[in-house]
Amino acid sequence: MTSAILILLAAFFNAVMDATENENFFESIFKKLPRQFWYKRESWKFAARVFGYKVDAWHMAKSCMIFCFAGAVIFFDLPVKKWQDVAFYIAGFGIIWNVGFWLFYHVIFKVK
C-alpha cells in the first residue's frame, strides 16, 4: 500500500513539473503564483543554488518524484509470486500513475 501511495505522489509531482513548464503554466492554477519560482522558463534565472542544485518549483518537483519512485521500490512488498509482482507493477502501478497524473494535471491543476 505504501508503494501505491508513493507512485500516486510521483504522478502528482510529475503533473506539477508539466504544469509549471512552457505554455502550460498559463492554463494552470500556478499562474497567479510568483513566476520567479514557479514558471520554469523564468525560474532558472532566479533560482538559488544549494551545492549546484537549483531551488525552484520544477527541480524540487522532479527531485520529489524521484524520491517517491525510490521509496516505492524500497517499500514494495506483496506476498505473491514473481510473475504476479510483474503483473501488478505493469497493471496496478501503471493505472495508479496514469489516473493520478490525469487527475492532477487535467482536472485539479487546470484553471476552470
MARBA-5310 format. One record per atom (N, C-alpha, C, CB): chain; residue in three letters; x, y, z; residue number from 1. Coordinates in Angstrom, 2 decimals, decimal comma, always signed. Glycine has a CB too. Layout:
N
[pt A ALA [X Y Z] NUM],
...
//
This chain:
112
[pt A MET [+0,82 -1,19 +0,00] 1],
[pt A MET [+0,00 +0,00 +0,00] 1],
[pt A MET [+0,87 +1,26 +0,00] 1],
[pt A MET [-0,93 -0,01 +1,20] 1],
[pt A THR [+1,94 +1,24 +0,75] 2],
[pt A THR [+2,85 +2,39 +0,79] 2],
[pt A THR [+3,41 +2,68 -0,59] 2],
[pt A THR [+3,99 +2,13 +1,79] 2],
[pt A SER [+3,77 +1,64 -1,34] 3],
[pt A SER [+4,30 +1,83 -2,68] 3],
[pt A SER [+3,27 +2,49 -3,59] 3],
[pt A SER [+4,74 +0,49 -3,27] 3],
[pt A ALA [+2,03 +2,09 -3,48] 4],
[pt A ALA [+0,97 +2,67 -4,32] 4],
[pt A ALA [+0,80 +4,16 -4,01] 4],
[pt A ALA [-0,36 +1,92 -4,11] 4],
[pt A ILE [+0,85 +4,52 -2,75] 5],
[pt A ILE [+0,74 +5,94 -2,36] 5],
[pt A ILE [+1,93 +6,72 -2,90] 5],
[pt A ILE [+0,66 +6,08 -0,82] 5],
[pt A LEU [+3,12 +6,14 -2,83] 6],
[pt A LEU [+4,31 +6,82 -3,35] 6],
[pt A LEU [+4,26 +6,97 -4,87] 6],
[pt A LEU [+5,57 +6,05 -2,96] 6],
[pt A ILE [+3,71 +5,99 -5,57] 7],
[pt A ILE [+3,54 +6,11 -7,03] 7],
[pt A ILE [+2,54 +7,23 -7,35] 7],
[pt A ILE [+3,06 +4,76 -7,65] 7],
[pt A LEU [+1,47 +7,31 -6,58] 8],
[pt A LEU [+0,49 +8,39 -6,77] 8],
[pt A LEU [+1,15 +9,75 -6,52] 8],
[pt A LEU [-0,72 +8,19 -5,84] 8],
[pt A LEU [+1,95 +9,84 -5,48] 9],
[pt A LEU [+2,67 +11,09 -5,21] 9],
[pt A LEU [+3,66 +11,42 -6,33] 9],
[pt A LEU [+3,41 +11,00 -3,87] 9],
[pt A ALA [+4,31 +10,41 -6,88] 10],
[pt A ALA [+5,23 +10,65 -8,00] 10],
[pt A ALA [+4,47 +11,21 -9,20] 10],
[pt A ALA [+5,96 +9,34 -8,40] 10],
[pt A ALA [+3,27 +10,70 -9,46] 11],
[pt A ALA [+2,44 +11,22 -10,54] 11],
[pt A ALA [+2,04 +12,66 -10,25] 11],
[pt A ALA [+1,18 +10,35 -10,74] 11],
[pt A PHE [+1,74 +12,97 -9,00] 12],
[pt A PHE [+1,42 +14,34 -8,60] 12],
[pt A PHE [+2,59 +15,26 -8,91] 12],
[pt A PHE [+1,08 +14,40 -7,10] 12],
[pt A PHE [+3,79 +14,88 -8,51] 13],
[pt A PHE [+4,96 +15,74 -8,73] 13],
[pt A PHE [+5,28 +15,87 -10,22] 13],
[pt A PHE [+6,18 +15,18 -7,98] 13],
[pt A ASN [+5,03 +14,82 -11,00] 14],
[pt A ASN [+5,23 +14,92 -12,44] 14],
[pt A ASN [+4,21 +15,88 -13,06] 14],
[pt A ASN [+5,12 +13,53 -13,08] 14],
[pt A ALA [+2,99 +15,87 -12,56] 15],
[pt A ALA [+1,98 +16,81 -13,03] 15],
[pt A ALA [+2,36 +18,24 -12,68] 15],
[pt A ALA [+0,60 +16,46 -12,44] 15],
[pt A VAL [+2,95 +18,45 -11,50] 16],
[pt A VAL [+3,45 +19,77 -11,13] 16],
[pt A VAL [+4,53 +20,21 -12,12] 16],
[pt A VAL [+4,00 +19,78 -9,68] 16],
[pt A MET [+5,44 +19,31 -12,45] 17],
[pt A MET [+6,50 +19,63 -13,40] 17],
[pt A MET [+5,91 +20,06 -14,75] 17],
[pt A MET [+7,44 +18,43 -13,60] 17],
[pt A ASP [+4,97 +19,29 -15,25] 18],
[pt A ASP [+4,38 +19,60 -16,56] 18],
[pt A ASP [+3,54 +20,87 -16,52] 18],
[pt A ASP [+3,52 +18,44 -17,04] 18],
[pt A ALA [+2,89 +21,13 -15,40] 19],
[pt A ALA [+2,04 +22,32 -15,31] 19],
[pt A ALA [+2,84 +23,60 -15,12] 19],
[pt A ALA [+1,06 +22,16 -14,16] 19],
[pt A THR [+4,08 +23,50 -14,69] 20],
[pt A THR [+4,88 +24,70 -14,44] 20],
[pt A THR [+5,90 +24,98 -15,53] 20],
[pt A THR [+5,59 +24,57 -13,12] 20],
[pt A GLU [+5,88 +24,20 -16,59] 21],
[pt A GLU [+6,82 +24,50 -17,67] 21],
[pt A GLU [+6,07 +24,88 -18,94] 21],
[pt A GLU [+7,73 +23,29 -17,93] 21],
[pt A ASN [+6,73 +25,64 -19,75] 22],
[pt A ASN [+6,22 +26,08 -21,05] 22],
[pt A ASN [+4,89 +26,81 -20,94] 22],
[pt A ASN [+6,08 +24,89 -21,97] 22],
[pt A GLU [+4,09 +26,73 -21,97] 23],
[pt A GLU [+2,83 +27,45 -22,01] 23],
[pt A GLU [+1,77 +26,85 -21,10] 23],
[pt A GLU [+2,31 +27,49 -23,42] 23],
[pt A ASN [+1,97 +25,65 -20,65] 24],
[pt A ASN [+1,02 +25,01 -19,74] 24],
[pt A ASN [+0,83 +25,84 -18,47] 24],
[pt A ASN [+1,50 +23,59 -19,37] 24],
[pt A PHE [+1,86 +26,55 -18,09] 25],
[pt A PHE [+1,84 +27,34 -16,86] 25],
[pt A PHE [+0,67 +28,33 -16,86] 25],
[pt A PHE [+3,16 +28,10 -16,69] 25],
[pt A PHE [+0,40 +28,95 -18,00] 26],
[pt A PHE [-0,62 +29,99 -18,07] 26],
[pt A PHE [-2,05 +29,45 -18,08] 26],
[pt A PHE [-0,40 +30,81 -19,29] 26],
[pt A GLU [-2,19 +28,13 -18,14] 27],
[pt A GLU [-3,50 +27,50 -18,06] 27],
[pt A GLU [-3,68 +26,72 -16,76] 27],
[pt A GLU [-3,70 +26,57 -19,26] 27],
[pt A SER [-2,74 +26,88 -15,85] 28],
[pt A SER [-2,77 +26,10 -14,61] 28],
[pt A SER [-3,11 +26,98 -13,42] 28],
[pt A SER [-1,42 +25,41 -14,38] 28],
[pt A ILE [-3,35 +26,32 -12,30] 29],
[pt A ILE [-3,63 +27,04 -11,06] 29],
[pt A ILE [-2,40 +27,75 -10,53] 29],
[pt A ILE [-4,17 +26,08 -10,01] 29],
[pt A PHE [-1,25 +27,46 -11,10] 30],
[pt A PHE [+0,00 +28,07 -10,64] 30],
[pt A PHE [+0,25 +29,44 -11,25] 30],
[pt A PHE [+1,16 +27,16 -10,96] 30],
[pt A LYS [-0,53 +29,86 -12,22] 31],
[pt A LYS [-0,23 +31,08 -12,98] 31],
[pt A LYS [-0,26 +32,35 -12,13] 31],
[pt A LYS [-1,21 +31,21 -14,10] 31],
[pt A LYS [-0,95 +32,34 -11,00] 32],
[pt A LYS [-1,01 +33,52 -10,13] 32],
[pt A LYS [+0,10 +33,52 -9,08] 32],
[pt A LYS [-2,36 +33,59 -9,45] 32],
[pt A LEU [+0,89 +32,48 -9,05] 33],
[pt A LEU [+2,00 +32,41 -8,10] 33],
[pt A LEU [+3,24 +33,07 -8,71] 33],
[pt A LEU [+2,30 +30,92 -7,71] 33],
[pt A PRO [+4,21 +33,43 -7,89] 34],
[pt A PRO [+5,40 +34,13 -8,41] 34],
[pt A PRO [+6,12 +33,33 -9,51] 34],
[pt A PRO [+6,37 +34,41 -7,27] 34],
[pt A ARG [+6,26 +33,95 -10,67] 35],
[pt A ARG [+6,89 +33,29 -11,81] 35],
[pt A ARG [+8,36 +32,99 -11,55] 35],
[pt A ARG [+6,76 +34,14 -13,05] 35],
[pt A GLN [+9,01 +33,79 -10,72] 36],
[pt A GLN [+10,44 +33,58 -10,46] 36],
[pt A GLN [+10,70 +32,25 -9,78] 36],
[pt A GLN [+10,98 +34,71 -9,60] 36],
[pt A PHE [+9,69 +31,65 -9,19] 37],
[pt A PHE [+9,84 +30,34 -8,55] 37],
[pt A PHE [+9,09 +29,25 -9,31] 37],
[pt A PHE [+9,37 +30,39 -7,11] 37],
[pt A TRP [+7,91 +29,56 -9,85] 38],
[pt A TRP [+7,02 +28,53 -10,38] 38],
[pt A TRP [+7,12 +28,31 -11,88] 38],
[pt A TRP [+5,64 +28,88 -10,05] 38],
[pt A TYR [+7,43 +29,32 -12,67] 39],
[pt A TYR [+7,44 +29,19 -14,13] 39],
[pt A TYR [+8,84 +28,79 -14,58] 39],
[pt A TYR [+7,00 +30,52 -14,82] 39],
[pt A LYS [+8,99 +27,59 -15,13] 40],
[pt A LYS [+10,30 +27,04 -15,43] 40],
[pt A LYS [+11,13 +27,92 -16,36] 40],
[pt A LYS [+10,15 +25,68 -16,04] 40],
[pt A ARG [+10,49 +28,57 -17,33] 41],
[pt A ARG [+11,24 +29,39 -18,28] 41],
[pt A ARG [+11,82 +30,65 -17,65] 41],
[pt A ARG [+10,34 +29,78 -19,44] 41],
[pt A GLU [+11,31 +31,05 -16,50] 42],
[pt A GLU [+11,87 +32,20 -15,79] 42],
[pt A GLU [+12,61 +31,80 -14,53] 42],
[pt A GLU [+10,78 +33,17 -15,46] 42],
[pt A SER [+12,18 +30,75 -13,89] 43],
[pt A SER [+12,73 +30,40 -12,59] 43],
[pt A SER [+14,21 +30,04 -12,64] 43],
[pt A SER [+11,95 +29,25 -12,00] 43],
[pt A TRP [+14,68 +29,52 -13,75] 44],
[pt A TRP [+16,09 +29,14 -13,83] 44],
[pt A TRP [+16,99 +30,37 -13,71] 44],
[pt A TRP [+16,37 +28,40 -15,14] 44],
[pt A LYS [+16,48 +31,55 -14,07] 45],
[pt A LYS [+17,27 +32,77 -13,97] 45],
[pt A LYS [+17,40 +33,25 -12,52] 45],
[pt A LYS [+16,65 +33,88 -14,81] 45],
[pt A PHE [+16,39 +32,95 -11,71] 46],
[pt A PHE [+16,33 +33,46 -10,36] 46],
[pt A PHE [+16,57 +32,40 -9,29] 46],
[pt A PHE [+15,00 +34,11 -10,13] 46],
[pt A ALA [+16,64 +31,16 -9,68] 47],
[pt A ALA [+16,73 +30,06 -8,71] 47],
[pt A ALA [+18,01 +30,15 -7,89] 47],
[pt A ALA [+16,65 +28,71 -9,42] 47],
[pt A ALA [+17,86 +30,04 -6,59] 48],
[pt A ALA [+19,02 +29,95 -5,72] 48],
[pt A ALA [+19,67 +28,58 -5,95] 48],
[pt A ALA [+18,62 +30,14 -4,21] 48],
[pt A ARG [+20,94 +28,51 -5,67] 49],
[pt A ARG [+21,65 +27,24 -5,82] 49],
[pt A ARG [+22,17 +26,78 -4,48] 49],
[pt A ARG [+22,80 +27,37 -6,84] 49],
[pt A VAL [+21,93 +25,53 -4,20] 50],
[pt A VAL [+22,45 +24,90 -2,99] 50],
[pt A VAL [+23,29 +23,73 -3,45] 50],
[pt A VAL [+21,29 +24,45 -2,00] 50],
[pt A PHE [+24,61 +23,85 -3,33] 51],
[pt A PHE [+25,55 +22,84 -3,81] 51],
[pt A PHE [+25,30 +22,51 -5,28] 51],
[pt A PHE [+25,44 +21,57 -2,97] 51],
[pt A GLY [+24,99 +23,52 -6,10] 52],
[pt A GLY [+24,75 +23,33 -7,52] 52],
[pt A GLY [+23,32 +22,93 -7,87] 52],
[pt A GLY [+25,68 +22,31 -8,03] 52],
[pt A TYR [+22,51 +22,68 -6,88] 53],
[pt A TYR [+21,11 +22,28 -7,10] 53],
[pt A TYR [+20,25 +23,53 -7,17] 53],
[pt A TYR [+20,61 +21,34 -5,96] 53],
[pt A LYS [+19,47 +23,67 -8,25] 54],
[pt A LYS [+18,58 +24,81 -8,40] 54],
[pt A LYS [+17,33 +24,62 -7,54] 54],
[pt A LYS [+18,18 +25,02 -9,88] 54],
[pt A VAL [+17,04 +25,62 -6,73] 55],
[pt A VAL [+15,87 +25,56 -5,86] 55],
[pt A VAL [+14,74 +26,35 -6,52] 55],
[pt A VAL [+16,20 +26,11 -4,43] 55],
[pt A ASP [+13,95 +25,66 -7,32] 56],
[pt A ASP [+12,74 +26,22 -7,91] 56],
[pt A ASP [+11,70 +25,11 -7,96] 56],
[pt A ASP [+13,01 +26,83 -9,35] 56],
[pt A ALA [+10,48 +25,47 -8,32] 57],
[pt A ALA [+9,38 +24,50 -8,26] 57],
[pt A ALA [+9,63 +23,29 -9,14] 57],
[pt A ALA [+8,08 +25,17 -8,68] 57],
[pt A TRP [+10,11 +23,50 -10,37] 58],
[pt A TRP [+10,29 +22,39 -11,29] 58],
[pt A TRP [+11,33 +21,40 -10,79] 58],
[pt A TRP [+10,69 +22,92 -12,66] 58],
[pt A HIS [+12,48 +21,90 -10,36] 59],
[pt A HIS [+13,54 +21,00 -9,90] 59],
[pt A HIS [+13,16 +20,30 -8,59] 59],
[pt A HIS [+14,84 +21,78 -9,71] 59],
[pt A MET [+12,48 +21,01 -7,71] 60],
[pt A MET [+12,06 +20,37 -6,46] 60],
[pt A MET [+11,01 +19,28 -6,73] 60],
[pt A MET [+11,49 +21,42 -5,48] 60],
[pt A ALA [+10,09 +19,55 -7,66] 61],
[pt A ALA [+9,09 +18,54 -8,01] 61],
[pt A ALA [+9,75 +17,31 -8,63] 61],
[pt A ALA [+8,04 +19,13 -8,97] 61],
[pt A LYS [+10,75 +17,54 -9,48] 62],
[pt A LYS [+11,45 +16,41 -10,10] 62],
[pt A LYS [+12,17 +15,57 -9,04] 62],
[pt A LYS [+12,45 +16,91 -11,15] 62],
[pt A SER [+12,84 +16,24 -8,11] 63],
[pt A SER [+13,53 +15,52 -7,04] 63],
[pt A SER [+12,55 +14,72 -6,19] 63],
[pt A SER [+14,31 +16,49 -6,15] 63],
[pt A CYS [+11,42 +15,32 -5,85] 64],
[pt A CYS [+10,42 +14,61 -5,05] 64],
[pt A CYS [+9,87 +13,41 -5,81] 64],
[pt A CYS [+9,27 +15,56 -4,66] 64],
[pt A MET [+9,67 +13,56 -7,13] 65],
[pt A MET [+9,19 +12,44 -7,94] 65],
[pt A MET [+10,18 +11,27 -7,87] 65],
[pt A MET [+8,97 +12,89 -9,41] 65],
[pt A ILE [+11,46 +11,58 -8,01] 66],
[pt A ILE [+12,48 +10,53 -7,97] 66],
[pt A ILE [+12,53 +9,88 -6,59] 66],
[pt A ILE [+13,86 +11,10 -8,33] 66],
[pt A PHE [+12,44 +10,67 -5,53] 67],
[pt A PHE [+12,42 +10,11 -4,17] 67],
[pt A PHE [+11,21 +9,19 -3,99] 67],
[pt A PHE [+12,39 +11,24 -3,12] 67],
[pt A CYS [+10,07 +9,57 -4,54] 68],
[pt A CYS [+8,87 +8,73 -4,43] 68],
[pt A CYS [+9,05 +7,41 -5,16] 68],
[pt A CYS [+7,65 +9,46 -5,00] 68],
[pt A PHE [+9,66 +7,45 -6,36] 69],
[pt A PHE [+9,93 +6,21 -7,08] 69],
[pt A PHE [+10,88 +5,31 -6,28] 69],
[pt A PHE [+10,52 +6,51 -8,46] 69],
[pt A ALA [+11,93 +5,90 -5,75] 70],
[pt A ALA [+12,89 +5,12 -4,96] 70],
[pt A ALA [+12,21 +4,52 -3,74] 70],
[pt A ALA [+14,09 +5,99 -4,53] 70],
[pt A GLY [+11,38 +5,31 -3,07] 71],
[pt A GLY [+10,65 +4,80 -1,90] 71],
[pt A GLY [+9,68 +3,70 -2,27] 71],
[pt A GLY [+9,90 +5,93 -1,23] 71],
[pt A ALA [+9,03 +3,83 -3,42] 72],
[pt A ALA [+8,10 +2,78 -3,86] 72],
[pt A ALA [+8,82 +1,46 -4,07] 72],
[pt A ALA [+7,39 +3,21 -5,16] 72],
[pt A VAL [+10,02 +1,52 -4,60] 73],
[pt A VAL [+10,81 +0,29 -4,79] 73],
[pt A VAL [+11,22 -0,28 -3,44] 73],
[pt A VAL [+12,07 +0,57 -5,66] 73],
[pt A ILE [+11,65 +0,57 -2,54] 74],
[pt A ILE [+12,11 +0,11 -1,22] 74],
[pt A ILE [+10,96 -0,53 -0,43] 74],
[pt A ILE [+12,71 +1,28 -0,42] 74],
[pt A PHE [+9,78 +0,09 -0,47] 75],
[pt A PHE [+8,65 -0,38 +0,33] 75],
[pt A PHE [+7,79 -1,43 -0,35] 75],
[pt A PHE [+7,80 +0,76 +0,71] 75],
[pt A PHE [+8,08 -1,75 -1,61] 76],
[pt A PHE [+7,25 -2,73 -2,31] 76],
[pt A PHE [+7,41 -4,10 -1,67] 76],
[pt A PHE [+7,62 -2,80 -3,80] 76],
[pt A ASP [+6,28 -4,65 -1,22] 77],
[pt A ASP [+6,32 -5,97 -0,61] 77],
[pt A ASP [+4,92 -6,58 -0,66] 77],
[pt A ASP [+6,84 -5,89 +0,86] 77],
[pt A LEU [+4,73 -7,49 -1,59] 78],
[pt A LEU [+3,47 -8,21 -1,66] 78],
[pt A LEU [+3,78 -9,70 -1,52] 78],
[pt A LEU [+2,71 -7,91 -2,99] 78],
[pt A PRO [+2,99 -10,40 -0,74] 79],
[pt A PRO [+3,23 -11,84 -0,57] 79],
[pt A PRO [+2,69 -12,63 -1,76] 79],
[pt A PRO [+2,58 -12,33 +0,73] 79],
[pt A VAL [+3,29 -12,44 -2,93] 80],
[pt A VAL [+2,86 -13,13 -4,14] 80],
[pt A VAL [+4,08 -13,67 -4,87] 80],
[pt A VAL [+2,04 -12,19 -5,06] 80],
[pt A LYS [+3,82 -14,43 -5,92] 81],
[pt A LYS [+4,91 -14,99 -6,72] 81],
[pt A LYS [+5,48 -13,93 -7,66] 81],
[pt A LYS [+4,42 -16,22 -7,53] 81],
[pt A LYS [+6,68 -14,18 -8,19] 82],
[pt A LYS [+7,37 -13,21 -9,03] 82],
[pt A LYS [+6,55 -12,75 -10,23] 82],
[pt A LYS [+8,67 -13,78 -9,51] 82],
[pt A TRP [+5,90 -13,65 -10,94] 83],
[pt A TRP [+5,14 -13,24 -12,12] 83],
[pt A TRP [+3,99 -12,33 -11,74] 83],
[pt A TRP [+4,61 -14,47 -12,87] 83],
[pt A GLN [+3,45 -12,52 -10,53] 84],
[pt A GLN [+2,38 -11,65 -10,06] 84],
[pt A GLN [+2,91 -10,26 -9,71] 84],
[pt A GLN [+1,68 -12,27 -8,85] 84],
[pt A ASP [+4,15 -10,21 -9,21] 85],
[pt A ASP [+4,80 -8,91 -8,98] 85],
[pt A ASP [+4,85 -8,10 -10,28] 85],
[pt A ASP [+6,22 -9,10 -8,42] 85],
[pt A VAL [+5,31 -8,72 -11,33] 86],
[pt A VAL [+5,45 -8,05 -12,62] 86],
[pt A VAL [+4,07 -7,59 -13,11] 86],
[pt A VAL [+6,11 -8,98 -13,66] 86],
[pt A ALA [+3,08 -8,47 -13,02] 87],
[pt A ALA [+1,73 -8,12 -13,46] 87],
[pt A ALA [+1,18 -6,94 -12,65] 87],
[pt A ALA [+0,79 -9,34 -13,35] 87],
[pt A PHE [+1,43 -6,96 -11,35] 88],
[pt A PHE [+0,93 -5,88 -10,51] 88],
[pt A PHE [+1,63 -4,57 -10,84] 88],
[pt A PHE [+1,12 -6,22 -9,02] 88],
[pt A TYR [+2,95 -4,63 -11,05] 89],
[pt A TYR [+3,67 -3,41 -11,41] 89],
[pt A TYR [+3,13 -2,82 -12,70] 89],
[pt A TYR [+5,16 -3,70 -11,56] 89],
[pt A ILE [+2,99 -3,65 -13,71] 90],
[pt A ILE [+2,55 -3,15 -15,01] 90],
[pt A ILE [+1,10 -2,66 -14,95] 90],
[pt A ILE [+2,68 -4,24 -16,08] 90],
[pt A ALA [+0,23 -3,46 -14,42] 91],
[pt A ALA [-1,19 -3,09 -14,40] 91],
[pt A ALA [-1,51 -2,13 -13,25] 91],
[pt A ALA [-2,06 -4,34 -14,29] 91],
[pt A GLY [-1,23 -2,53 -12,06] 92],
[pt A GLY [-1,61 -1,74 -10,88] 92],
[pt A GLY [-0,95 -0,39 -10,81] 92],
[pt A GLY [-1,30 -2,50 -9,65] 92],
[pt A PHE [+0,38 -0,38 -10,82] 93],
[pt A PHE [+1,09 +0,89 -10,71] 93],
[pt A PHE [+0,92 +1,73 -11,96] 93],
[pt A PHE [+2,57 +0,65 -10,44] 93],
[pt A GLY [+0,79 +1,09 -13,11] 94],
[pt A GLY [+0,53 +1,84 -14,35] 94],
[pt A GLY [-0,79 +2,57 -14,30] 94],
[pt A GLY [+0,56 +0,91 -15,55] 94],
[pt A ILE [-1,80 +1,90 -13,79] 95],
[pt A ILE [-3,11 +2,52 -13,66] 95],
[pt A ILE [-3,07 +3,64 -12,63] 95],
[pt A ILE [-4,18 +1,48 -13,28] 95],
[pt A ILE [-2,43 +3,38 -11,49] 96],
[pt A ILE [-2,31 +4,41 -10,45] 96],
[pt A ILE [-1,60 +5,64 -11,00] 96],
[pt A ILE [-1,55 +3,86 -9,21] 96],
[pt A TRP [-0,49 +5,43 -11,71] 97],
[pt A TRP [+0,28 +6,55 -12,27] 97],
[pt A TRP [-0,58 +7,34 -13,27] 97],
[pt A TRP [+1,57 +6,02 -12,97] 97],
[pt A ASN [-1,17 +6,66 -14,24] 98],
[pt A ASN [-1,91 +7,35 -15,30] 98],
[pt A ASN [-3,16 +8,06 -14,78] 98],
[pt A ASN [-2,31 +6,37 -16,37] 98],
[pt A VAL [-3,91 +7,42 -13,92] 99],
[pt A VAL [-5,10 +8,06 -13,37] 99],
[pt A VAL [-4,69 +9,22 -12,46] 99],
[pt A VAL [-5,95 +7,03 -12,58] 99],
[pt A GLY [-3,67 +9,02 -11,65] 100],
[pt A GLY [-3,20 +10,09 -10,77] 100],
[pt A GLY [-2,70 +11,29 -11,56] 100],
[pt A GLY [-2,09 +9,58 -9,86] 100],
[pt A PHE [-1,88 +11,05 -12,58] 101],
[pt A PHE [-1,38 +12,15 -13,40] 101],
[pt A PHE [-2,52 +12,87 -14,09] 101],
[pt A PHE [-0,38 +11,63 -14,44] 101],
[pt A TRP [-3,44 +12,14 -14,70] 102],
[pt A TRP [-4,58 +12,75 -15,39] 102],
[pt A TRP [-5,40 +13,60 -14,42] 102],
[pt A TRP [-5,46 +11,66 -16,04] 102],
[pt A LEU [-5,66 +13,07 -13,25] 103],
[pt A LEU [-6,46 +13,78 -12,27] 103],
[pt A LEU [-5,80 +15,10 -11,87] 103],
[pt A LEU [-6,69 +12,90 -11,04] 103],
[pt A PHE [-4,53 +15,04 -11,52] 104],
[pt A PHE [-3,85 +16,26 -11,09] 104],
[pt A PHE [-3,65 +17,24 -12,24] 104],
[pt A PHE [-2,50 +15,92 -10,46] 104],
[pt A TYR [-3,14 +16,78 -13,37] 105],
[pt A TYR [-2,79 +17,68 -14,47] 105],
[pt A TYR [-4,01 +18,23 -15,20] 105],
[pt A TYR [-1,90 +16,95 -15,45] 105],
[pt A HIS [-4,96 +17,38 -15,53] 106],
[pt A HIS [-6,09 +17,81 -16,35] 106],
[pt A HIS [-7,30 +18,29 -15,56] 106],
[pt A HIS [-6,51 +16,69 -17,23] 106],
[pt A VAL [-7,39 +17,93 -14,30] 107],
[pt A VAL [-8,57 +18,31 -13,53] 107],
[pt A VAL [-8,21 +19,32 -12,42] 107],
[pt A VAL [-9,23 +17,07 -12,92] 107],
[pt A ILE [-7,31 +18,93 -11,53] 108],
[pt A ILE [-7,03 +19,77 -10,36] 108],
[pt A ILE [-6,19 +20,99 -10,71] 108],
[pt A ILE [-6,33 +18,96 -9,30] 108],
[pt A PHE [-5,16 +20,83 -11,54] 109],
[pt A PHE [-4,27 +21,95 -11,83] 109],
[pt A PHE [-4,76 +22,88 -12,93] 109],
[pt A PHE [-2,93 +21,42 -12,21] 109],
[pt A LYS [-5,74 +22,50 -13,71] 110],
[pt A LYS [-6,24 +23,34 -14,79] 110],
[pt A LYS [-7,19 +24,40 -14,25] 110],
[pt A LYS [-6,94 +22,49 -15,86] 110],
[pt A VAL [-7,07 +25,60 -14,81] 111],
[pt A VAL [-7,97 +26,68 -14,43] 111],
[pt A VAL [-9,32 +26,43 -15,08] 111],
[pt A VAL [-7,39 +28,08 -14,84] 111],
[pt A LYS [-10,35 +26,52 -14,29] 112],
[pt A LYS [-11,70 +26,24 -14,80] 112],
[pt A LYS [-12,24 +27,43 -15,54] 112],
[pt A LYS [-12,64 +25,86 -13,66] 112],
//
